[in-house]
Amino acid sequence: MKRWYGKLLGFLAGAALFRPNPLLGALIGLLIGHAFDADWFKSPRDNPYGVLGLTSEASDAEVDQAYRRLISQYHPDKMGGVAAELRRQAEKKAGEINAAYDRIQTLRKRR
């Protein structure tokens, strides 16, 4: 785990703000701090690499390969004979994959 300060701040704030039982407040604050440290509250837009199942250290070839693999799996044209609901889900997932790939390409051009 890279970050730890969310747990510390949550522990201290929970103990200070929950006066009837400071230990319970500290534990609740610790849990909330852990959630922030583990990025539970981030949206997929914040981490386009996660949508493709990669880390930010992935090479350009790995990004391209993951994109091609996923888009071939979820492309709506490949879902011709399935139910309408599955087709809508595939369209949504393909949109997320395309947006993540475009975001990665934009971020890498800035470097």
Kinemage of the C-alpha trace (Angstrom):
@kinemage 1
@onewidth
@group {chain A} dominant
@subgroup {mainchain}
@vectorlist {calphas} color= white
{ca met a 1} P 0.000 0.000 0.000
{ca lys a 2} L 1.503 3.268 -1.108
{ca arg a 3} L -0.586 5.658 0.934
{ca trp a 4} L -1.132 5.626 4.668
{ca tyr a 5} L -2.042 9.188 5.605
{ca gly a 6} L -5.765 8.711 4.990
{ca lys a 7} L -5.878 6.084 7.715
{ca leu a 8} L -3.998 8.318 10.141
{ca leu a 9} L -6.143 11.371 9.459
{ca gly a 10} L -9.330 9.302 9.578
{ca phe a 11} L -8.305 7.753 12.891
{ca leu a 12} L -7.541 11.138 14.482
{ca ala a 13} L -10.598 12.904 13.070
{ca gly a 14} L -12.916 10.062 14.052
{ca ala a 15} L -11.583 10.032 17.614
{ca ala a 16} L -11.915 13.811 17.922
{ca leu a 17} L -15.353 14.158 16.351
{ca phe a 18} L -17.133 11.174 17.863
{ca arg a 19} L -17.094 12.215 21.504
{ca pro a 20} L -19.515 9.707 23.068
{ca asn a 21} L -17.163 6.848 22.203
{ca pro a 22} L -13.792 8.011 20.814
{ca leu a 23} L -12.582 4.459 20.155
{ca leu a 24} L -15.588 3.684 17.953
{ca gly a 25} L -15.109 6.996 16.144
{ca ala a 26} L -11.442 6.219 15.608
{ca leu a 27} L -12.278 2.824 14.113
{ca ile a 28} L -14.901 4.303 11.789
{ca gly a 29} L -12.440 7.022 10.757
{ca leu a 30} L -9.782 4.369 10.169
{ca leu a 31} L -12.121 2.447 7.848
{ca ile a 32} L -13.041 5.580 5.899
{ca gly a 33} L -9.362 6.536 5.661
{ca his a 34} L -8.534 3.073 4.334
{ca ala a 35} L -11.239 3.431 1.695
{ca phe a 36} L -9.691 6.694 0.505
{ca asp a 37} L -6.186 5.229 0.510
{ca ala a 38} L -7.357 2.242 -1.540
{ca asp a 39} L -9.092 4.554 -4.086
{ca trp a 40} L -12.519 3.030 -3.553
{ca phe a 41} L -14.141 6.357 -4.372
{ca lys a 42} L -12.408 6.976 -7.698
{ca ser a 43} L -14.355 6.753 -10.912
{ca pro a 44} L -13.101 4.819 -13.962
{ca arg a 45} L -12.429 8.191 -15.613
{ca asp a 46} L -9.727 8.767 -12.994
{ca asn a 47} L -7.974 5.512 -13.915
{ca pro a 48} L -8.250 4.667 -17.602
{ca tyr a 49} L -5.601 1.954 -17.205
{ca gly a 50} L -7.905 0.044 -14.859
{ca val a 51} L -10.602 -0.149 -17.537
{ca leu a 52} L -8.130 -1.919 -19.810
{ca gly a 53} L -6.845 -4.105 -16.951
{ca leu a 54} L -3.381 -2.523 -16.958
{ca thr a 55} L -1.151 -0.444 -14.724
{ca ser a 56} L 0.241 2.963 -15.601
{ca glu a 57} L 3.648 1.357 -16.213
{ca ala a 58} L 2.316 -0.593 -19.235
{ca ser a 59} L 4.103 -0.070 -22.528
{ca asp a 60} L 2.413 1.305 -25.638
{ca ala a 61} L 2.349 -2.178 -27.160
{ca glu a 62} L 0.638 -3.611 -24.057
{ca val a 63} L -1.960 -0.820 -24.120
{ca asp a 64} L -2.680 -1.440 -27.814
{ca gln a 65} L -2.921 -5.196 -27.282
{ca ala a 66} L -5.295 -4.847 -24.310
{ca tyr a 67} L -7.444 -2.366 -26.238
{ca arg a 68} L -7.721 -4.622 -29.286
{ca arg a 69} L -8.502 -7.677 -27.163
{ca leu a 70} L -11.243 -5.937 -25.198
{ca ile a 71} L -12.823 -4.060 -28.078
{ca ser a 72} L -13.004 -7.249 -30.138
{ca gln a 73} L -14.753 -8.924 -27.230
{ca tyr a 74} L -17.282 -6.130 -26.516
{ca his a 75} L -17.791 -4.543 -29.935
{ca pro a 76} L -21.544 -4.140 -30.577
{ca asp a 77} L -21.253 -5.483 -34.138
{ca lys a 78} L -20.089 -8.812 -32.710
{ca met a 79} L -23.262 -8.964 -30.620
{ca gly a 80} L -25.666 -9.299 -33.547
{ca gly a 81} L -27.665 -12.311 -32.396
{ca val a 82} L -27.965 -11.590 -28.681
{ca ala a 83} L -30.712 -10.016 -26.625
{ca ala a 84} L -31.201 -6.252 -26.729
{ca glu a 85} L -30.132 -5.846 -23.104
{ca leu a 86} L -26.814 -7.620 -23.703
{ca arg a 87} L -26.240 -5.507 -26.783
{ca arg a 88} L -26.813 -2.300 -24.785
{ca gln a 89} L -24.376 -3.496 -22.115
{ca ala a 90} L -21.802 -4.281 -24.808
{ca glu a 91} L -22.267 -0.820 -26.327
{ca lys a 92} L -21.768 0.785 -22.930
{ca lys a 93} L -18.643 -1.288 -22.209
{ca ala a 94} L -17.226 -0.558 -25.688
{ca gly a 95} L -17.783 3.141 -25.061
{ca glu a 96} L -15.880 2.903 -21.767
{ca ile a 97} L -13.036 1.035 -23.460
{ca asn a 98} L -12.807 3.600 -26.266
{ca ala a 99} L -12.887 6.503 -23.803
{ca ala a 100} L -10.166 4.919 -21.671
{ca tyr a 101} L -7.969 4.250 -24.700
{ca asp a 102} L -8.407 7.824 -25.933
{ca arg a 103} L -7.598 9.166 -22.468
{ca ile a 104} L -4.417 7.059 -22.277
{ca gln a 105} L -3.340 8.249 -25.716
{ca thr a 106} L -3.918 11.874 -24.663
{ca leu a 107} L -1.962 11.410 -21.439
{ca arg a 108} L 0.951 9.765 -23.244
{ca lys a 109} L 1.149 12.532 -25.858
{ca arg a 110} L 1.592 15.078 -23.058
{ca arg a 111} L 4.718 13.352 -21.794
